[in-house]
Amino acid sequence: MKRAIMTIPQISFEEGEAALDWHGVIAALKEGHTLPKAEIGDTFLYRNPDTLLSRSAFIDGLGIAVKSATVFPKNPDNGKPMINGAVSLFSDEDGTLQALIDFHLVTKWKTAGDSLLAASRLAREDSKTILIVGAGTVGRSLREAYGAYYPDASFTVWNRTRSAAEAMAQDDPRMDVADTLQDAIEAADIISCATMSTEPLIKGEWLRAGQHIDLIGAYRPDMREADDEALLRARIFVDSYETTLGHIGEIKIPLENGIIGRGDIVADYYDMAAFKRTSNDEITLFKNGGGAHLDLMTSKFILDRWNVSP
């Protein structure tokens, strides 16, 4: 007797994106942090020069996600993407496979949604000028996310290579290209930084009262986007203590050097009530560290929206 074949949804980037919105994803991330803390784990496998990275999360009441990415550096030589992958989403009730979701779709909405949730709680409500530092794929996603939440804001982009910033701003009437990073930072209400820098780009001496700083790019222990003075002048928040404090240079280096203490980190998302501005003059700084638990929350949001889409 043959078993009935169960059809597993395979959600492509285009199909998934058509059903999503930025207010929805930040609501899903907020709701996900009311559930028990996630069990998370990462696995790396290597075959020089290729890599398989798998990030897994289990949240009681939400389900299980395994996000796998292959990195094949020689692929571009053959006209293929260097990075490929998918998220396998499993049922919380019985562990059965619920969906396979495009890797890039989950990454885009998780990363920018993570930063947008923090800004929605920490940035001044009257923020009108937003600076995007870094004109890559993440920078473009941040422009889209912040533009949806702050529809009346104007945008500026700065990039080490000016031509990349000009290309990003070319078809965007609400975006200008910054001539100097210092001038752009001094003028901005929100500064969102998504670079691959290992040396700080954002100087604390350039900051002014009332700004919100959103740091995304650093993901290794040797990477930083903001200097010590920036951290000392700000109230500091992170998305997750577990994925940032001992792992990402942005927080790890100043902690180890005694520049800041553990008590200077005000809260992570599991203490959402503490994610708030205490005055219009204070500077707030958020470190977006990511994590598989956020991939799970985002993937479940994508599947739920896909299931009810026309």
Phi, psi and omega in degrees: 000126182280143175284146174293137181274122179270129179273121179262124178302134172243107189263113180281170179301310185294315181296316181293314184298327182297339184259002191251159172212157189286326175296324179294319183290323179289329175294321179293320178294320178297314180296321180299332181275002171272350180273170177304151180301145183285148163270125183230154178199145180241145177227134177239132173235141186233142166217098188315125003261018189266154183223142168244122177245127175236129177240129186235150177213143178229117178239119178299122181100351181235316179135202184228139174227139172236113180257114183246135179229135173255135178241108181242095188300337181276350183304317181301334177295338180249017177074023181243152178297144178291322185247128175227162180169181179200162173249126173264121182251126185244149182294140175289332185280316186226003176076007179284153180291125181261326184193155167246123188239139181306131182303312185291328177297311180297315182299315180301307187284330175292311187293307181290325178296322177303310180292321182293323177301314179297315181296324181296338182254335188250328181286153176297142182295336181265019179299129184236341185237120185239128178255128172255119178258110184113120186253030179272197182300316181293320178302320178293322177294321179295320176301317180295314183293309181295326179295326179288324183275328179240075188295340181261003183283153170258153186236147172230144177236139174234139177215147179306317176265108187300326182299327178292320177295319179296322178295322179293323184273351190304316184254021184237102183293346180262010183236132174249162177259128181283138175281317178228145181293319181301311181298321181293319179295316181298332183270344190272148171272323177235132178240116181245119191244121181225082183232175176256026187289141171258348177246138184304133175261326184267118182262133180301328181293343179273348186281157177227165183302140173091358183280158171240129182250127183241113186249121186241322196296317185293129178224355178248165181296342182260007187253139176214149175242343180233146183274177183300318183297325178298317179292322181292331182275350189246159163273126192256135177229153176226159177284326180209126175301318188295327184263357183241309194303313183260009190234331188244129185304330181308321180252322185299314184295308179295332175294313182293329180273000178076013179290317174234163176247167180302327179290347178282347175274110190294313186192161164245183188293345177282358171235063187299329181298334180278349179281081179204153177278137180262347175200161178287344185266341183289154174263129176250144181227129182238131174256116176275106182258349181071202180135154184295333179296326177287326174299319178296311180301318181292318181297319179295321176299315180298314180296316180300317179291321180296323181294332182255001180284153180299000000 
